Each structure stands twice: as C-alpha cells, then as structure tokens.
Amino acid sequence: MLLDSSPVRHGRAANARSFAALMELYEHNYMRLRQLAPDLRVADEMISVVPGHEDLYLSITERCRYTTMLRMTYQFHEAGCVVFEPDLHLKVYHDARVVEVQQFQSRRRGSLFLTDLIEQKWLMNRFLYKWLGYCRYQGHFFQPMRHLKANNT
C-alpha cells in the first residue's frame, strides 16, 4: 500500500515519526529521486516511458542555487480533460541532499491536511518514498522531453 505509514527501516525505535526520522526519510527520498532523475539540470520537462505502464512526468517549476522545485505526476485523459494523479510538488535541497514534499494532491484523498505538522509531513513523504520505489521497480528513468520528441519524429 502506497500510504503505508511504517518507518523506512523496520525495527526502529518507538519514536519512528520523530523529526530525526523525518529527515532520514527526506534523505532516502533524495537517493530514490536521483535514481530516477540523476541530473535535474538536463531539462525543465522530463518523461519516463515504460511499455505497459503509465508515462511518468517531471517538470521543474523553479531553480535556485541550492534548491529545485519540481512536480511529479502521471497524466490521465478523462472526458477531454487532463487529470494529474497523484500530483506531488517537491523541493529538492541539493546542498543537504534531501527531498521534501511541499504539496500532495490526489482525487481519492484530496489535499492532505492534518493538524499535526510532523504527521502530515510523514504521510506525504512516506507516500513519495513508496511511489519512487514503485517507479524504479517498473523501470522508470527520466529523459528530457525534447530528446524523446526528436527521436520520435
């Protein structure tokens, strides 16, 4: 289940949802994202196409010296509209080598909002951790969209 809330490592201390554990989750998400997209400077729009699976899209929304904001999603076409599901907005801290979910949208869950900030961050980032692992399992790897368009013509 993608929203599994168990800690990254099994058998951790009782306070697995502590701030320190959350920072460890951010580090794991950075490593997993780098496996899917090793160089975020290549292009502003990237796509991963794996036969038999949904195309995975990554768009850079902002670049700064030490951070990059990006959006990662699948795109579905329903009733003439494009639907993004799940729709994750991420902040990559290059100097600290961590990734944090800034926003999580899902038709099934809506916006994830809880009163406990650590709990909210834990659930969003745990989802990202599981989803990145699932994407790697499927064989996803991001390529610049301009590169794919040139090869398909």
C-alpha positions in Angstrom: 0.0 0.0 0.0 1.5 3.4 -1.0 0.3 5.2 2.1 1.8 2.6 4.4 2.9 4.6 7.4 5.5 2.3 8.8 9.0 3.7 9.2 11.6 3.4 6.5 13.7 0.9 8.4 11.8 -1.8 10.3 12.6 -2.3 13.9 13.4 1.3 14.6 12.9 3.0 18.0 9.4 3.6 19.2 9.5 7.2 18.2 9.8 6.5 14.4 7.8 9.6 13.5 10.2 12.0 15.1 11.8 15.0 13.4 15.0 13.0 13.0 13.2 10.1 11.4 11.5 12.5 9.0 14.9 13.9 8.0 16.1 10.4 7.3 13.0 9.8 5.1 13.9 13.0 3.2 17.4 11.7 2.6 16.0 8.3 1.3 13.7 10.2 -1.0 16.6 12.2 -2.4 18.5 9.0 -3.1 15.5 7.4 -4.8 14.7 10.5 -6.9 18.3 10.7 -8.0 18.0 7.1 -9.3 15.0 8.2 -11.4 16.4 11.6 -12.5 20.2 11.7 -11.9 20.5 15.2 -13.3 17.7 17.7 -12.8 19.7 20.3 -14.9 19.2 18.4 -18.1 15.7 19.9 -19.0 12.7 21.6 -17.5 10.3 18.9 -18.7 11.1 15.2 -18.4 9.2 12.0 -19.1 9.7 8.3 -18.3 8.1 5.9 -20.7 8.0 2.2 -19.8 6.0 -0.1 -22.0 2.9 -1.4 -20.3 2.9 1.3 -17.6 1.7 4.9 -17.4 4.1 7.6 -18.5 5.6 9.5 -15.6 6.1 13.3 -15.9 8.6 15.5 -14.1 8.5 19.3 -14.5 10.9 21.8 -13.0 8.9 24.8 -11.7 11.8 26.7 -10.1 15.6 26.6 -10.0 17.7 28.3 -7.4 21.3 27.9 -6.4 20.7 25.3 -3.7 17.1 24.1 -4.4 14.9 23.0 -7.2 11.1 22.9 -7.1 9.5 20.2 -9.2 6.2 18.5 -9.9 6.0 14.7 -10.5 2.8 13.1 -11.7 1.0 10.8 -14.1 -1.3 12.4 -16.6 -4.6 10.8 -17.4 -7.1 11.9 -20.1 -10.6 11.7 -18.9 -13.7 13.3 -20.6 -11.5 15.7 -22.6 -9.6 16.9 -19.6 -6.1 16.1 -18.3 -6.1 14.8 -14.8 -2.9 14.7 -12.7 -2.8 11.7 -10.3 -1.0 11.7 -7.9 0.2 15.3 -8.1 3.3 15.9 -5.9 5.2 19.1 -5.7 8.7 18.6 -4.3 11.5 20.7 -3.1 15.0 19.3 -3.6 17.7 20.7 -1.3 20.9 20.0 -3.3 23.3 21.0 -0.6 21.6 19.0 2.1 20.7 16.1 -0.3 17.1 15.8 0.8 13.7 16.0 -0.9 10.6 17.3 0.8 7.0 17.0 -0.4 5.6 20.5 -0.5 2.2 19.7 -1.7 0.3 16.4 -2.3 -2.9 16.3 -4.4 -5.0 13.2 -5.1 -8.5 12.8 -6.4 -9.0 9.9 -3.9 -7.6 11.8 -0.9 -7.9 15.5 -1.9 -5.3 17.7 -0.2 -3.7 16.0 2.7 -4.1 18.3 5.7 -3.6 17.2 9.3 -3.3 19.4 12.4 0.0 17.7 13.4 2.7 19.0 11.1 5.1 16.1 11.6 2.3 13.6 11.0 1.3 15.4 7.8 4.9 15.6 6.5 5.5 12.0 7.5 2.5 10.7 5.5 3.2 12.8 2.4 6.9 11.9 2.3 6.3 8.2 3.1 4.0 8.2 0.1 6.8 9.7 -2.0 9.2 7.1 -0.7 6.9 4.2 -1.6 6.0 5.8 -5.0 9.6 6.4 -6.0 10.4 2.7 -5.2 7.4 1.6 -7.2 8.5 3.7 -10.2 12.0 2.3 -10.0 10.6 -1.2 -9.8 8.6 -0.6 -13.0 11.8 0.6 -14.7 11.2 4.3 -14.9 14.0 6.7 -15.7 13.5 10.3 -16.7 14.6 11.5 -20.1 14.3 15.1 -21.4 11.1 15.5 -23.3 12.9 17.4 -26.2 15.2 14.4 -26.6 12.3 12.0 -26.9 10.4 14.2 -29.3 13.4 14.4 -31.6 13.7 10.6 -31.7 10.0 10.1 -32.4 9.9 12.2 -35.5 
